[in-house]
Amino acid sequence: MPLHVQLLDELRHKIVTGLLKPHDMLPGEWEFVEALNISRATLQRAWQSAQDEGLIYRVAGKGTFVAEPVKPQNGRSAVAFIIPEYRGTFAMNLLAGAEQVLRKTGCNVLFASTDRDLDEENRLLADFSGQGVQGIILVPVRGGLQNRMLTSGDLKTPVVLMDRPLNGVILPCVSSNNYAGGLQAMNHLIALGHQRILFVARPHLDLWSVSERYRAYQDALHLQGLDVEPPLLIGGDAEMSSYEAYAISDRAEIEPLVERLKSPTRPTAIFAVNDWMAVRVQRAITAADLRSPQDVSVVGFDDLDIAQYQNPPLTTVAQNGHLMGSEAARRLITLMEGEANGEILTLLPTTFVERSSTAPPPA
Protein backbone atom coordinates (compact mmCIF):
# COMPACT_ATOMS: atom_id res chain seq x y z
CA MET A 1 0.00 0.00 0.00
CA PRO A 2 1.47 3.44 -0.88
CA LEU A 3 2.75 5.35 2.15
CA HIS A 4 0.39 8.30 1.70
CA VAL A 5 -2.57 5.87 1.64
CA GLN A 6 -1.32 4.25 4.86
CA LEU A 7 -1.14 7.67 6.50
CA LEU A 8 -4.65 8.51 5.33
CA ASP A 9 -5.94 5.15 6.59
CA GLU A 10 -4.36 5.71 10.01
CA LEU A 11 -5.77 9.23 10.28
CA ARG A 12 -9.22 7.98 9.29
CA HIS A 13 -9.02 5.22 11.90
CA LYS A 14 -8.15 7.68 14.68
CA ILE A 15 -11.03 9.95 13.70
CA VAL A 16 -13.60 7.16 13.32
CA THR A 17 -12.65 5.58 16.67
CA GLY A 18 -12.75 8.90 18.51
CA LEU A 19 -9.04 9.11 19.27
CA LEU A 20 -9.17 12.39 17.38
CA LYS A 21 -12.26 14.52 17.96
CA PRO A 22 -13.84 17.30 15.86
CA HIS A 23 -11.75 20.48 15.92
CA ASP A 24 -8.72 18.79 17.50
CA MET A 25 -5.58 20.44 16.14
CA LEU A 26 -3.13 18.16 14.35
CA PRO A 27 0.64 18.52 14.80
CA GLY A 28 2.46 20.64 12.25
CA GLU A 29 3.76 19.15 9.02
CA TRP A 30 7.41 19.21 10.06
CA GLU A 31 6.61 17.41 13.32
CA PHE A 32 5.03 14.58 11.32
CA VAL A 33 7.86 14.53 8.79
CA GLU A 34 10.53 14.21 11.48
CA ALA A 35 8.59 11.80 13.72
CA LEU A 36 7.65 9.42 10.89
CA ASN A 37 10.79 9.90 8.79
CA ILE A 38 8.80 10.61 5.64
CA SER A 39 8.97 13.26 2.95
CA ARG A 40 6.90 16.40 3.20
CA ALA A 41 5.43 15.65 -0.24
CA THR A 42 4.10 12.29 1.01
CA LEU A 43 2.50 13.92 4.04
CA GLN A 44 0.97 16.72 1.96
CA ARG A 45 -0.49 14.17 -0.44
CA ALA A 46 -2.11 12.30 2.46
CA TRP A 47 -3.38 15.54 4.01
CA GLN A 48 -4.86 16.69 0.69
CA SER A 49 -6.72 13.38 0.33
CA ALA A 50 -7.99 13.71 3.89
CA GLN A 51 -9.20 17.25 3.18
CA ASP A 52 -10.90 16.13 -0.05
CA GLU A 53 -12.61 13.37 1.96
CA GLY A 54 -13.86 15.88 4.51
CA LEU A 55 -11.82 14.48 7.39
CA ILE A 56 -9.81 17.63 8.13
CA TYR A 57 -9.84 21.35 7.42
CA ARG A 58 -7.15 24.02 7.38
CA VAL A 59 -7.18 27.51 8.86
CA ALA A 60 -4.60 29.88 7.38
CA GLY A 61 -2.01 30.88 9.94
CA LYS A 62 -3.39 28.53 12.60
CA GLY A 63 -3.04 24.93 11.44
CA THR A 64 -4.92 21.78 10.47
CA PHE A 65 -7.93 20.51 12.42
CA VAL A 66 -10.25 17.49 12.52
CA ALA A 67 -13.51 18.22 10.72
CA GLU A 68 -17.03 17.61 12.01
CA PRO A 69 -18.59 14.30 10.89
CA VAL A 70 -20.29 14.54 7.53
CA LYS A 71 -23.93 15.60 7.90
CA PRO A 72 -26.57 13.70 5.90
CA GLN A 73 -27.80 15.31 2.71
CA ASN A 74 -31.22 14.23 1.42
CA GLY A 75 -31.04 11.08 3.55
CA ARG A 76 -27.66 9.93 2.30
CA SER A 77 -24.22 11.36 2.69
CA ALA A 78 -21.30 9.26 3.85
CA VAL A 79 -20.69 5.79 2.44
CA ALA A 80 -17.85 3.55 3.60
CA PHE A 81 -15.94 1.38 1.15
CA ILE A 82 -14.02 -1.39 2.95
CA ILE A 83 -11.59 -3.50 0.93
CA PRO A 84 -8.91 -6.08 1.87
CA GLU A 85 -6.11 -4.11 0.22
CA TYR A 86 -5.52 -1.22 -2.17
CA ARG A 87 -2.88 -3.01 -4.25
CA GLY A 88 -3.57 -3.92 -7.87
CA THR A 89 -5.54 -2.74 -10.85
CA PHE A 90 -8.61 -4.81 -9.99
CA ALA A 91 -8.95 -3.22 -6.55
CA MET A 92 -8.47 0.26 -8.01
CA ASN A 93 -11.15 -0.42 -10.62
CA LEU A 94 -13.58 -1.54 -7.90
CA LEU A 95 -12.96 1.70 -6.01
CA ALA A 96 -13.22 3.88 -9.11
CA GLY A 97 -16.48 2.29 -10.27
CA ALA A 98 -18.15 2.68 -6.89
CA GLU A 99 -16.88 6.20 -6.28
CA GLN A 100 -18.03 7.43 -9.68
CA VAL A 101 -21.63 6.42 -8.98
CA LEU A 102 -21.70 7.50 -5.33
CA ARG A 103 -20.25 10.95 -5.91
CA LYS A 104 -22.82 11.62 -8.64
CA THR A 105 -25.55 11.03 -6.05
CA GLY A 106 -23.99 13.45 -3.57
CA CYS A 107 -22.37 10.85 -1.33
CA ASN A 108 -19.08 11.39 0.41
CA VAL A 109 -16.99 8.20 0.11
CA LEU A 110 -14.76 6.99 2.95
CA PHE A 111 -12.17 4.34 2.08
CA ALA A 112 -10.56 1.86 4.46
CA SER A 113 -8.45 -1.29 4.17
CA THR A 114 -8.74 -4.37 6.40
CA ASP A 115 -5.31 -5.71 5.40
CA ARG A 116 -7.11 -9.07 5.11
CA ASP A 117 -7.63 -9.20 8.87
CA LEU A 118 -11.05 -10.37 10.11
CA ASP A 119 -10.77 -8.53 13.44
CA GLU A 120 -9.96 -5.34 11.58
CA GLU A 121 -12.97 -5.91 9.33
CA ASN A 122 -15.24 -6.26 12.37
CA ARG A 123 -13.74 -3.14 13.92
CA LEU A 124 -14.18 -1.05 10.80
CA LEU A 125 -17.80 -2.17 10.37
CA ALA A 126 -18.54 -1.21 13.97
CA ASP A 127 -16.65 2.08 13.73
CA PHE A 128 -18.27 3.25 10.51
CA SER A 129 -21.72 2.20 11.69
CA GLY A 130 -21.18 4.05 14.95
CA GLN A 131 -20.00 7.12 13.07
CA GLY A 132 -23.32 7.21 11.27
CA VAL A 133 -22.43 6.38 7.68
CA GLN A 134 -25.53 5.73 5.59
CA GLY A 135 -24.20 2.64 3.81
CA ILE A 136 -21.25 0.28 3.49
CA ILE A 137 -19.74 -1.55 0.52
CA LEU A 138 -17.61 -4.45 1.70
CA VAL A 139 -15.18 -6.76 -0.07
CA PRO A 140 -14.98 -9.32 2.74
CA VAL A 141 -12.06 -11.37 3.94
CA ARG A 142 -12.41 -15.12 4.38
CA GLY A 143 -14.44 -16.65 7.21
CA GLY A 144 -17.89 -15.09 6.86
CA LEU A 145 -19.36 -17.07 9.75
CA GLN A 146 -16.71 -15.56 12.02
CA ASN A 147 -17.68 -11.99 11.15
CA ARG A 148 -19.48 -10.95 14.30
CA MET A 149 -20.84 -7.71 12.89
CA LEU A 150 -22.37 -9.39 9.83
CA THR A 151 -23.86 -12.41 11.61
CA SER A 152 -25.04 -10.93 14.92
CA GLY A 153 -27.73 -8.69 13.49
CA ASP A 154 -26.27 -5.72 15.38
CA LEU A 155 -25.27 -3.92 12.19
CA LYS A 156 -28.22 -1.76 11.15
CA THR A 157 -26.41 0.10 8.37
CA PRO A 158 -27.23 -1.11 4.82
CA VAL A 159 -24.41 -3.30 3.50
CA VAL A 160 -23.67 -4.60 0.01
CA LEU A 161 -20.99 -7.24 -0.46
CA MET A 162 -18.78 -7.18 -3.50
CA ASP A 163 -16.72 -9.84 -5.30
CA ARG A 164 -17.82 -12.73 -3.07
CA PRO A 165 -20.90 -13.71 -1.03
CA LEU A 166 -20.30 -15.25 2.39
CA ASN A 167 -21.67 -18.57 3.61
CA GLY A 168 -24.26 -18.00 6.31
CA VAL A 169 -24.58 -14.26 5.59
CA ILE A 170 -27.64 -13.14 3.64
CA LEU A 171 -26.72 -9.78 2.16
CA PRO A 172 -26.90 -8.36 -1.36
CA CYS A 173 -23.73 -9.16 -3.29
CA VAL A 174 -22.36 -8.12 -6.68
CA SER A 175 -19.79 -10.42 -8.24
CA SER A 176 -18.51 -11.77 -11.52
CA ASN A 177 -20.07 -14.95 -12.83
CA ASN A 178 -17.10 -17.07 -11.83
CA TYR A 179 -18.78 -20.29 -12.93
CA ALA A 180 -19.48 -19.01 -16.44
CA GLY A 181 -15.96 -17.61 -16.63
CA GLY A 182 -14.55 -20.96 -15.59
CA LEU A 183 -16.56 -22.64 -18.34
CA GLN A 184 -15.13 -20.17 -20.86
CA ALA A 185 -11.61 -21.17 -19.85
CA MET A 186 -12.32 -24.90 -19.83
CA ASN A 187 -14.29 -24.95 -23.07
CA HIS A 188 -11.40 -23.17 -24.78
CA LEU A 189 -8.92 -25.81 -23.63
CA ILE A 190 -11.24 -28.69 -24.51
CA ALA A 191 -11.90 -27.22 -27.97
CA LEU A 192 -8.14 -27.18 -28.56
CA GLY A 193 -8.12 -30.93 -27.93
CA HIS A 194 -6.85 -31.11 -24.34
CA GLN A 195 -8.03 -34.07 -22.27
CA ARG A 196 -5.65 -34.01 -19.29
CA ILE A 197 -6.37 -30.66 -17.66
CA LEU A 198 -5.29 -29.77 -14.11
CA PHE A 199 -6.84 -27.13 -11.82
CA VAL A 200 -4.24 -25.31 -9.69
CA ALA A 201 -5.10 -23.02 -6.77
CA ARG A 202 -4.11 -22.02 -3.26
CA PRO A 203 -5.77 -23.89 -0.33
CA HIS A 204 -8.81 -21.62 -0.45
CA LEU A 205 -11.50 -23.80 -2.02
CA ASP A 206 -13.87 -22.50 0.66
CA LEU A 207 -13.87 -19.11 -1.07
CA TRP A 208 -17.01 -18.84 -3.18
CA SER A 209 -15.24 -17.46 -6.25
CA VAL A 210 -12.64 -20.25 -6.15
CA SER A 211 -15.20 -23.00 -5.60
CA GLU A 212 -17.28 -21.70 -8.52
CA ARG A 213 -14.27 -21.84 -10.85
CA TYR A 214 -13.45 -25.35 -9.69
CA ARG A 215 -17.07 -26.41 -10.14
CA ALA A 216 -16.88 -25.17 -13.74
CA TYR A 217 -13.68 -27.19 -14.19
CA GLN A 218 -15.42 -30.34 -12.96
CA ASP A 219 -18.63 -29.85 -14.95
CA ALA A 220 -16.83 -29.11 -18.22
CA LEU A 221 -14.81 -32.32 -17.95
CA HIS A 222 -17.80 -34.42 -16.85
CA LEU A 223 -19.79 -33.17 -19.83
CA GLN A 224 -17.10 -34.45 -22.20
CA GLY A 225 -16.62 -37.72 -20.34
CA LEU A 226 -13.08 -36.75 -19.36
CA ASP A 227 -11.30 -37.58 -16.10
CA VAL A 228 -11.56 -35.05 -13.28
CA GLU A 229 -8.45 -34.75 -11.13
CA PRO A 230 -8.41 -33.37 -7.59
CA PRO A 231 -7.16 -29.77 -7.54
CA LEU A 232 -3.46 -29.24 -6.96
CA LEU A 233 -3.21 -26.79 -4.07
CA ILE A 234 0.00 -24.76 -3.82
CA GLY A 235 1.23 -22.67 -0.90
CA GLY A 236 0.07 -22.19 2.68
CA ASP A 237 -3.40 -21.50 4.03
CA ALA A 238 -2.54 -18.12 5.58
CA GLU A 239 -4.82 -15.28 4.50
CA MET A 240 -2.90 -13.14 2.02
CA SER A 241 -3.42 -11.59 -1.37
CA SER A 242 -2.64 -13.51 -4.53
CA TYR A 243 0.17 -11.04 -5.17
CA GLU A 244 1.70 -11.69 -1.74
CA ALA A 245 1.49 -15.44 -2.33
CA TYR A 246 3.27 -14.92 -5.64
CA ALA A 247 5.89 -12.55 -4.26
CA ILE A 248 6.98 -14.75 -1.35
CA SER A 249 6.78 -18.05 -3.20
CA ASP A 250 9.85 -20.24 -3.53
CA ARG A 251 10.79 -23.34 -5.47
CA ALA A 252 9.62 -25.58 -2.61
CA GLU A 253 6.04 -24.38 -3.01
CA ILE A 254 5.85 -25.13 -6.73
CA GLU A 255 7.84 -28.36 -6.46
CA PRO A 256 4.70 -30.58 -6.34
CA LEU A 257 3.61 -29.06 -9.65
CA VAL A 258 7.10 -29.42 -11.13
CA GLU A 259 7.07 -33.12 -10.23
CA ARG A 260 3.57 -33.52 -11.64
CA LEU A 261 4.74 -31.96 -14.91
CA LYS A 262 7.63 -34.42 -15.10
CA SER A 263 5.37 -37.47 -14.81
CA PRO A 264 4.50 -39.60 -17.88
CA THR A 265 0.83 -38.66 -17.46
CA ARG A 266 1.48 -34.96 -17.01
CA PRO A 267 -1.35 -32.56 -17.84
CA THR A 268 -1.24 -30.92 -21.25
CA ALA A 269 -3.16 -27.90 -19.95
CA ILE A 270 -3.59 -26.10 -16.65
CA PHE A 271 -6.46 -23.89 -15.51
CA ALA A 272 -4.99 -21.60 -12.84
CA VAL A 273 -7.37 -20.08 -10.32
CA ASN A 274 -6.09 -16.56 -11.11
CA ASP A 275 -3.41 -14.75 -13.08
CA TRP A 276 -0.89 -14.64 -10.23
CA MET A 277 -1.19 -18.41 -9.89
CA ALA A 278 -0.85 -18.73 -13.66
CA VAL A 279 2.49 -16.89 -13.45
CA ARG A 280 3.65 -19.41 -10.86
CA VAL A 281 2.47 -22.21 -13.12
CA GLN A 282 4.57 -20.78 -15.95
CA ARG A 283 7.57 -20.78 -13.59
CA ALA A 284 6.94 -24.45 -12.80
CA ILE A 285 6.71 -25.31 -16.50
CA THR A 286 10.12 -23.73 -17.08
CA ALA A 287 11.55 -25.50 -14.01
CA ALA A 288 10.33 -28.81 -15.45
CA ASP A 289 12.24 -28.09 -18.69
CA LEU A 290 8.99 -27.73 -20.62
CA ARG A 291 7.60 -24.92 -22.77
CA SER A 292 4.32 -23.09 -22.83
CA PRO A 293 2.20 -23.46 -24.87
CA GLN A 294 4.10 -26.07 -26.92
CA ASP A 295 4.11 -28.61 -24.07
CA VAL A 296 1.61 -27.22 -21.57
CA SER A 297 -1.14 -24.65 -22.16
CA VAL A 298 -2.06 -22.24 -19.34
CA VAL A 299 -5.22 -20.22 -18.70
CA GLY A 300 -5.56 -17.72 -15.85
CA PHE A 301 -8.42 -15.65 -14.45
CA ASP A 302 -8.84 -11.88 -13.81
CA ASP A 303 -6.87 -10.34 -16.73
CA LEU A 304 -4.56 -8.34 -14.49
CA ASP A 305 -2.03 -5.98 -16.05
CA ILE A 306 0.69 -8.61 -15.70
CA ALA A 307 -1.15 -11.06 -17.98
CA GLN A 308 -0.30 -9.34 -21.25
CA TYR A 309 3.37 -8.92 -20.32
CA GLN A 310 4.15 -12.58 -19.56
CA ASN A 311 6.23 -14.72 -21.87
CA PRO A 312 4.10 -15.97 -23.49
CA PRO A 313 1.26 -13.47 -22.93
CA LEU A 314 -1.38 -15.12 -20.79
CA THR A 315 -4.74 -16.36 -22.03
CA THR A 316 -7.20 -15.50 -19.28
CA VAL A 317 -10.74 -14.58 -18.25
CA ALA A 318 -11.35 -10.88 -17.61
CA GLN A 319 -13.44 -9.47 -14.80
CA ASN A 320 -14.89 -5.97 -15.10
CA GLY A 321 -13.93 -4.42 -11.78
CA HIS A 322 -15.23 -0.97 -12.70
CA LEU A 323 -18.67 -2.35 -13.53
CA MET A 324 -18.68 -4.44 -10.35
CA GLY A 325 -17.96 -1.36 -8.26
CA SER A 326 -20.59 0.76 -9.97
CA GLU A 327 -23.27 -1.96 -9.70
CA ALA A 328 -22.52 -2.44 -6.00
CA ALA A 329 -22.90 1.31 -5.49
CA ARG A 330 -26.26 1.30 -7.30
CA ARG A 331 -27.49 -1.58 -5.15
CA LEU A 332 -26.43 0.26 -2.01
CA ILE A 333 -28.19 3.46 -3.05
CA THR A 334 -31.37 1.45 -3.58
CA LEU A 335 -31.09 0.05 -0.04
CA MET A 336 -30.34 3.47 1.42
CA GLU A 337 -33.49 4.84 -0.20
CA GLY A 338 -35.55 2.12 1.47
CA GLU A 339 -36.45 0.18 -1.65
CA ALA A 340 -36.72 -3.61 -1.78
CA ASN A 341 -33.51 -5.62 -1.90
CA GLY A 342 -34.39 -7.43 -5.13
CA GLU A 343 -32.14 -10.33 -6.01
CA ILE A 344 -29.53 -11.21 -3.41
CA LEU A 345 -26.76 -12.15 -5.85
CA THR A 346 -26.01 -10.09 -8.96
CA LEU A 347 -23.65 -11.86 -11.36
CA LEU A 348 -21.79 -9.86 -14.00
CA PRO A 349 -20.48 -11.36 -17.25
CA THR A 350 -16.82 -12.17 -17.79
CA THR A 351 -14.87 -11.85 -21.03
CA PHE A 352 -12.55 -14.51 -22.43
CA VAL A 353 -9.20 -13.06 -23.54
CA GLU A 354 -7.17 -15.34 -25.81
CA ARG A 355 -3.45 -14.66 -26.02
CA SER A 356 -0.46 -16.91 -26.65
CA SER A 357 -0.27 -19.26 -23.65
CA THR A 358 -2.66 -21.84 -25.11
CA ALA A 359 -2.35 -24.15 -28.12
CA PRO A 360 -3.39 -27.67 -29.14
CA PRO A 361 -1.72 -30.43 -27.09
CA PRO A 362 1.52 -31.92 -28.39
CA ALA A 363 1.06 -34.81 -30.81
JOZIKA-V349331 format. One record per residue. N is the residue number from 1. RES is the residue in one letter. PHI is phi in whole degrees, -180 to 180 (999 if undefined). D_FIRST is the distance of its C-alpha to the first C-alpha in whole Angstrom. Layout:
N/RES/PHI/D_FIRST  N/RES/PHI/D_FIRST
//
This chain:
1/M/999/0  2/P/-56/4  3/L/-62/6  4/H/-67/8  5/V/-71/7  6/Q/-62/7  7/L/-63/10  8/L/-63/11  9/D/-62/10  10/E/-67/12  11/L/-63/15  12/R/-59/15  13/H/-60/16  14/K/-67/18  15/I/-75/20  16/V/-63/20  17/T/-84/22  18/G/88/24  19/L/-65/23  20/L/-115/23  21/K/-108/26  22/P/-51/27  23/H/76/28  24/D/-64/27  25/M/-87/27  26/L/-86/23  27/P/-59/24  28/G/-68/24  29/E/-57/22  30/W/-68/23  31/E/-64/23  32/F/-64/19  33/V/-59/19  34/E/-74/21  35/A/-69/20  36/L/-99/16  37/N/57/17  38/I/-125/15  39/S/-81/16  40/R/-65/18  41/A/-63/17  42/T/-64/13  43/L/-63/15  44/Q/-63/17  45/R/-66/14  46/A/-65/13  47/W/-65/16  48/Q/-64/17  49/S/-63/15  50/A/-65/16  51/Q/-68/20  52/D/-62/19  53/E/-82/18  54/G/84/22  55/L/-85/20  56/I/-136/22  57/Y/-142/25  58/R/-117/26  59/V/-120/30  60/A/-56/31  61/G/81/33  62/K/-119/31  63/G/141/28  64/T/-115/25  65/F/-131/25  66/V/-75/24  67/A/-82/25  68/E/-66/27  69/P/-56/26  70/V/-63/26  71/K/-86/30  72/P/-59/30  73/Q/-127/32  74/N/56/34  75/G/83/33  76/R/-150/29  77/S/-143/27  78/A/-96/24  79/V/-124/22  80/A/-96/19  81/F/-119/16  82/I/-111/14  83/I/-136/12  84/P/-61/11  85/E/-162/7  86/Y/-91/6  87/R/-69/6  88/G/101/9  89/T/-64/12  90/F/-61/14  91/A/-62/12  92/M/-65/12  93/N/-68/15  94/L/-59/16  95/L/-61/14  96/A/-64/17  97/G/-63/20  98/A/-68/20  99/E/-64/19  100/Q/-59/22  101/V/-72/24  102/L/-66/24  103/R/-68/24  104/K/-66/27  105/T/-95/28  106/G/88/28  107/C/-85/25  108/N/-94/22  109/V/-103/19  110/L/-109/17  111/F/-104/13  112/A/-152/12  113/S/-115/10  114/T/-89/12  115/D/53/9  116/R/60/13  117/D/-112/15  118/L/-65/18  119/D/-63/19  120/E/-66/16  121/E/-62/17  122/N/-60/21  123/R/-64/20  124/L/-64/18  125/L/-60/21  126/A/-66/23  127/D/-65/22  128/F/-66/21  129/S/-64/25  130/G/-67/26  131/Q/-75/25  132/G/95/27  133/V/-64/25  134/Q/-87/27  135/G/-168/25  136/I/-136/22  137/I/-106/20  138/L/-129/18  139/V/-96/17  140/P/-78/18  141/V/-83/17  142/R/-69/20  143/G/84/23  144/G/-59/24  145/L/-69/28  146/Q/-94/26  147/N/-83/24  148/R/-61/27  149/M/-68/26  150/L/-82/26  151/T/-100/29  152/S/-80/31  153/G/85/32  154/D/-76/31  155/L/-83/28  156/K/-95/30  157/T/-73/28  158/P/-58/28  159/V/-130/25  160/V/-121/24  161/L/-84/22  162/M/-136/20  163/D/82/20  164/R/-153/22  165/P/-74/25  166/L/-119/26  167/N/-60/29  168/G/83/31  169/V/-121/29  170/I/-97/31  171/L/-140/29  172/P/-58/28  173/C/-142/26  174/V/-116/25  175/S/-148/24  176/S/-74/25  177/N/-82/28  178/N/-65/27  179/Y/-67/31  180/A/-63/32  181/G/-64/29  182/G/-63/30  183/L/-65/34  184/Q/-59/33  185/A/-65/31  186/M/-69/34  187/N/-63/37  188/H/-63/36  189/L/-66/36  190/I/-66/39  191/A/-64/41  192/L/-75/40  193/G/108/42  194/H/-75/40  195/Q/-120/41  196/R/-103/40  197/I/-119/36  198/L/-112/33  199/F/-101/30  200/V/-121/27  201/A/-152/25  202/R/-85/23  203/P/-73/25  204/H/-128/23  205/L/-68/27  206/D/-76/26  207/L/-69/24  208/W/-58/26  209/S/-62/24  210/V/-69/25  211/S/-65/28  212/E/-68/29  213/R/-68/28  214/Y/-70/30  215/R/-61/33  216/A/-64/33  217/Y/-57/34  218/Q/-64/36  219/D/-64/38  220/A/-63/38  221/L/-71/40  222/H/-59/42  223/L/-62/43  224/Q/-95/44  225/G/71/46  226/L/-98/44  227/D/-70/42  228/V/-105/39  229/E/-94/37  230/P/-61/35  231/P/-67/32  232/L/-93/30  233/L/-101/27  234/I/-115/25  235/G/92/23  236/G/-85/22  237/D/-95/22  238/A/-61/19  239/E/-72/17  240/M/-156/14  241/S/-72/12  242/S/-61/14  243/Y/-64/12  244/E/-62/12  245/A/-61/16  246/Y/-70/16  247/A/-67/15  248/I/-97/16  249/S/-68/20  250/D/-132/23  251/R/-60/26  252/A/-60/27  253/E/-72/25  254/I/-93/27  255/E/-58/30  256/P/-58/32  257/L/-72/31  258/V/-58/32  259/E/-65/35  260/R/-63/36  261/L/-72/36  262/K/-89/38  263/S/-76/41  264/P/-61/44  265/T/-105/42  266/R/-59/39  267/P/-68/37  268/T/-95/38  269/A/-150/34  270/I/-132/31  271/F/-101/29  272/A/-88/26  273/V/-62/24  274/N/-157/21  275/D/-67/20  276/W/-63/18  277/M/-67/21  278/A/-62/23  279/V/-64/22  280/R/-67/23  281/V/-62/26  282/Q/-63/27  283/R/-62/26  284/A/-64/28  285/I/-61/31  286/T/-64/31  287/A/-64/31  288/A/-88/34  289/D/62/36  290/L/-118/36  291/R/-123/35  292/S/-122/33  293/P/-97/34  294/Q/-57/38  295/D/-102/38  296/V/-139/35  297/S/-86/33  298/V/-135/30  299/V/-125/28  300/G/-106/24  301/F/-154/23  302/D/120/20  303/D/59/21  304/L/-71/17  305/D/-57/17  306/I/-66/18  307/A/-60/21  308/Q/-76/23  309/Y/-103/22  310/Q/-75/24  311/N/-122/27  312/P/-81/29  313/P/-54/27  314/L/-87/26  315/T/-72/28  316/T/-157/26  317/V/-117/26  318/A/-90/24  319/Q/-102/22  320/N/-100/22  321/G/-64/19  322/H/-63/20  323/L/-65/23  324/M/-61/22  325/G/-64/20  326/S/-68/23  327/E/-67/25  328/A/-63/23  329/A/-64/24  330/R/-64/27  331/R/-62/28  332/L/-66/27  333/I/-60/29  334/T/-59/32  335/L/-66/31  336/M/-64/31  337/E/-86/34  338/G/83/36  339/E/-82/36  340/A/-62/37  341/N/-63/34  342/G/73/36  343/E/-67/34  344/I/-73/32  345/L/-114/30  346/T/-104/29  347/L/-107/29  348/L/-101/28  349/P/-70/29  350/T/-105/27  351/T/-126/28  352/F/-80/30  353/V/-120/28  354/E/-91/31  355/R/-124/30  356/S/-112/32  357/S/-92/30  358/T/-127/33  359/A/-162/37  360/P/-58/40  361/P/-66/41  362/P/-63/43  363/A/-67/46
//
